[in-house]
Amino acid sequence: MFISYASIALPLPLAGLFTYRVPEKLAPVAEVGRRALVPFGPRMLAGFIVGLTDTPGDIPESKIRDIRDIPDEGRVFDDYMLELAGWVADYYLSTVGEVLRTALPAGSMVRSRIRVHLREDGGDSVDQSDRQAQVVEYLRERGPTLLRTLQTGLGAWADAAVRVLERRGVVSLEREMTVPAARPKTERHVRAVPDAEARLSSRARKQAECLEALRKYPDGVPLAEFVERHGFSRGVLNALADAGLAAFEEVEVIRRSRMLDQEKVEADHTLTPSQTECLRNIGEECAGGNPRPILLQGVTGSGKTRVYIELVRAALEKGRGAIILVPEIALTPQTVRFFNSVFPERVAVLHSAMSAGERFDMWRLIHDGSRDVVIGPRSAVFAPLPAPGVIIVDEEHDHSYKQTDTAPRYHARDVAVVRGKLLGVPVVLGSATPSLESWHNAVTGKYLHVRLPERVDSRPLPEVTLVDMRGERERENFSSLSTVLREEIGERIVRGEKSIVLINRRGFATGIRCRNCGYTLSCPDCSAGLVYHTSRRLAVCHLCGMERIVLQHCPNCGADDLNYTGRGTQKIEQELANAFGEAGIVRMDADTTRAHDSHFRLLEEFRSGSASILLGTQMVGKGLDIPEVTLVGVIAADSALSLPDFRASERTFQLITQVAGRAGRGEIPGRVVVQALMPEHYSVTAACAHDYEAFAAEEIELRREVEFPPFSRLILLELSGTDQAALMASAGEVAALLAEHTPPETDVLGPVEAPIARVRGRHRAHILLKTRRITALRTLVRHLLDTFERPETLSVDIDPVDLM
């Protein structure tokens, strides 16, 4: 059957697929799972072929445009990945094209742009509107200009003006294809031509020496390396090439992350009885095929990674691969070190801190099966591994597995569960502090529940001291460091041991207020105060990134009495430096980890260097395994309890428990100091007692009482706009419409002003849907999205983890 039409999923938030004609010359390579360059309006986009047919359906032939090119040599996505993308798009109310774009490495998408040219004598004899005249004058001054630049310089209206000018023959449009940022890298190699007759004169001594050196590299050698190593000039090599005795060639080079070059460690330890029992239970579950998801609940330091290694080994022995998800980029180097030590040259790393080229090369190695152990954060769930045999989600409770800012707003843990179900392979969810949803699924039998109840080698869990900071204030200690924590850090420094200090807020001061008039420096575009950063001497909005120089005088009354309140990592760093000046301090937060490979560099500096203290935000509290750490301090451990979020208690318990687990993982027992203003709260006391069951029992009853997850499902609708009154009116109409059509067992909560009421100049309103009928409700919300025609913006988050 001659195939002549393709269904294309475009990487745009537009529902449905688009039909394009397959030209005869492209028919042999038109294949489901490949990309296709197609015209869409005035642009050229790289879409994805998800179907092929010999009929155009109900679309008139005259309206169908041709595919322009198929850029890839083979399929980018297999049938399983296309099926998974369809599920993600359907469940999270996204589009298949958006999901497939997310699954590709950043920088690999081909795009087009339009350059506007003013024709000769353009506009001289044609009457123009004021706006059209502005476009003509702009082009006269600057020459051919990108349409996007015109819109930036003149305004969004420039697009419409350009279209009119094109129809009238005043301007012409040139479509340019942009080269992807991520593409194969090559370097120039040189080699001696074998069996070539020597045609060197006796006086060409340098050329003869160079040829002799080249023959030591029968497969060729990088040109730059050869020149540096042997000292021959490029001119000598060019002379050999002209004589037919040497040849230059471009050779593709695979870019490697530095993480793959870490020193190997002993990670293949003898299994403990608990680990052996876990593996036996998992094996029995998998024996019958189509296993349930597996919750591996193990206290911190119990050896979950050792269990993961055995599961990966079993998959590799069957000729299959493995995907291991980690929640934070900061954890990736450590995980890579363990797995690369056991499975050398089989590990691939995918994460956003890598360069676009490194990600692109890793993605290709995974795609062609050259690397079959994939490690990375959230987006690695879409890794193009041809045949996964196990999928592991480490620290499955972590909220960073949820994409919240752009569509598709997926949860990597849940996508992993679905991918495992499609493939019929085990999905292992590991955590010392499982999410309430996963824990409920385990205790009700939906998931297999296996446990590691004690640390390896029977090492004790760290002793925890809970400090009521109200008492410290009464004793006139106004430092962020309690007396106990200060003394404990000092002892560790004397003994040559290491400490971790966590405060989950970056910056120096979280508020800047005038003592004279009460004026508070805040962001003009967001409902947020500015945070002072000493490193740049700027006040920064952590929502939109706006920066402002802090003046010595109050901008409202002119008084020179500004008060810096609150604390963040920079302020704690200063206090630690004042108290322990000789001890090295490594700070890890969003400000210090922006550069390429910075997570890896900072952790190596702390692990292997002379620094005694690692200070940071929550990224230092997840999964780190550094035996020399014997003390952990948690500052403002209960700060999250003040947030208007039903998960605040769960997050507090998880944060304290996880960071406490970094202490005492070596031969020396650990100690933890937890500082809080509400030390009596059950999430704090249960965390200090290392008692997950006590916390879960308390929290699950509160959730049951108000019918929040895991006893219901949530959908968060957010409307945003520049006019607050109009926004709330629209939100009220949307809520009333939903209330009229919602399925049974569904509550419509709101609309209300969002907890963070304004971001980047746009007001925000929330409508929260709570339901036991998630499928029917998603159908209703999908219809609302497809038919929404208001000046406000509407976004939808299925199963939200952040209600702020």
Stockholm file with secondary structure:
# STOCKHOLM 1.0

chainA/1-804         MFISYASIALPLPLAGLFTYRVPEKLAPVAEVGRRALVPFGPRMLAGFIVGLTDTPGDIPESKIRDIRDIPDEGRVFDDYMLELAGWVADYYLSTVGEVLRTALPAGSMVRSRIRVHLREDGGDSVDQSDRQAQVVEYLRERGPTLLRTLQTGLGAWADAAVRVLERRGVVSLEREMTVPAARPKTERHVRAVPDAEARLSSRARKQAECLEALRKYPDGVPLAEFVERHGFSRGVLNALADAGLAAFEEVEVIRRSRMLDQEKVEADHTLTPSQTECLRNIGEECAGGNPRPILLQGVTGSGKTRVYIELVRAALEKGRGAIILVPEIALTPQTVRFFNSVFPERVAVLHSAMSAGERFDMWRLIHDGSRDVVIGPRSAVFAPLPAPGVIIVDEEHDHSYKQTDTAPRYHARDVAVVRGKLLGVPVVLGSATPSLESWHNAVTGKYLHVRLPERVDSRPLPEVTLVDMRGERERENFSSLSTVLREEIGERIVRGEKSIVLINRRGFATGIRCRNCGYTLSCPDCSAGLVYHTSRRLAVCHLCGMERIVLQHCPNCGADDLNYTGRGTQKIEQELANAFGEAGIVRMDADTTRAHDSHFRLLEEFRSGSASILLGTQMVGKGLDIPEVTLVGVIAADSALSLPDFRASERTFQLITQVAGRAGRGEIPGRVVVQALMPEHYSVTAACAHDYEAFAAEEIELRREVEFPPFSRLILLELSGTDQAALMASAGEVAALLAEHTPPETDVLGPVEAPIARVRGRHRAHILLKTRRITALRTLVRHLLDTFERPETLSVDIDPVDLM
#=GR chainA/1-804 SS CCCCEEEEECSSSCCSCEEEECCGGGGGGCCTTCEEEEEETTEEEEEEEEEEESSCTTSCGGGCCBCCBCCCSSCSSCHHHHHHHHHHHHHTTCCHHHHHHHHSCTTCCCEEEEEEEECTTTTTTSCCCHHHHHHHHHHHHHCSEEHHHHHHHHCTTHHHHHHHHHHTTSEEEEEEEECCSCCCEEEEEEEECTTCCCCCCTTCHHHHHHHHHHTTCTTCEEHHHHHHHHCCCHHHHHHHHHTTSEEEEEEEECCCCGGGGSCCCCCCCCCCHHHHHHHHHHHHHHHTSSCCCEEEEECTTSCHHHHHHHHHHHHHHTTCEEEEECSCGGGHHHHHHHHHHHSTTCEEECCTTSCHHHHHHHHHHHHTTSCCEEEESGGGGGCCCSSEEEEEEETTTCGGGBCCSSSSCCBHHHHHHHHHHHHTCCEEEEESSCCHHHHHHHHTTSSEEEEECSCGGGCCCCEEEEEEHHHHHHTTCCSSSCHHHHHHHHHHHHHTCEEEEECSCCSSBSEEEETTTCCBCBCSSSSSBCEEETTTTEEECTTTCCEEECCSSCTTTCCSCEEEESCCHHHHHHHHHHHSTTSEEEEESTTTSCSTTHHHHHHHHHHHSSEEEEEESGGGGSSCCCTTEEEEEETTTTGGGGSSCTTHHHHHHHHHHHHHTTSSCSSSCCEEEEEESCTTSHHHHHHHTTCHHHHHHHHHHHHHHHTCTTSSEEEEEEEEESCHHHHHHHHHHHHHHHHHHCCSSEEEEEEEEEEEEEETTEEEEEEEEEESCHHHHHHHHHHHHHHCCSSSEEEEEESCSCCC
#=GC SS_cons         CCCCEEEEECSSSCCSCEEEECCGGGGGGCCTTCEEEEEETTEEEEEEEEEEESSCTTSCGGGCCBCCBCCCSSCSSCHHHHHHHHHHHHHTTCCHHHHHHHHSCTTCCCEEEEEEEECTTTTTTSCCCHHHHHHHHHHHHHCSEEHHHHHHHHCTTHHHHHHHHHHTTSEEEEEEEECCSCCCEEEEEEEECTTCCCCCCTTCHHHHHHHHHHTTCTTCEEHHHHHHHHCCCHHHHHHHHHTTSEEEEEEEECCCCGGGGSCCCCCCCCCCHHHHHHHHHHHHHHHTSSCCCEEEEECTTSCHHHHHHHHHHHHHHTTCEEEEECSCGGGHHHHHHHHHHHSTTCEEECCTTSCHHHHHHHHHHHHTTSCCEEEESGGGGGCCCSSEEEEEEETTTCGGGBCCSSSSCCBHHHHHHHHHHHHTCCEEEEESSCCHHHHHHHHTTSSEEEEECSCGGGCCCCEEEEEEHHHHHHTTCCSSSCHHHHHHHHHHHHHTCEEEEECSCCSSBSEEEETTTCCBCBCSSSSSBCEEETTTTEEECTTTCCEEECCSSCTTTCCSCEEEESCCHHHHHHHHHHHSTTSEEEEESTTTSCSTTHHHHHHHHHHHSSEEEEEESGGGGSSCCCTTEEEEEETTTTGGGGSSCTTHHHHHHHHHHHHHTTSSCSSSCCEEEEEESCTTSHHHHHHHTTCHHHHHHHHHHHHHHHTCTTSSEEEEEEEEESCHHHHHHHHHHHHHHHHHHCCSSEEEEEEEEEEEEEETTEEEEEEEEEESCHHHHHHHHHHHHHHCCSSSEEEEEESCSCCC
//
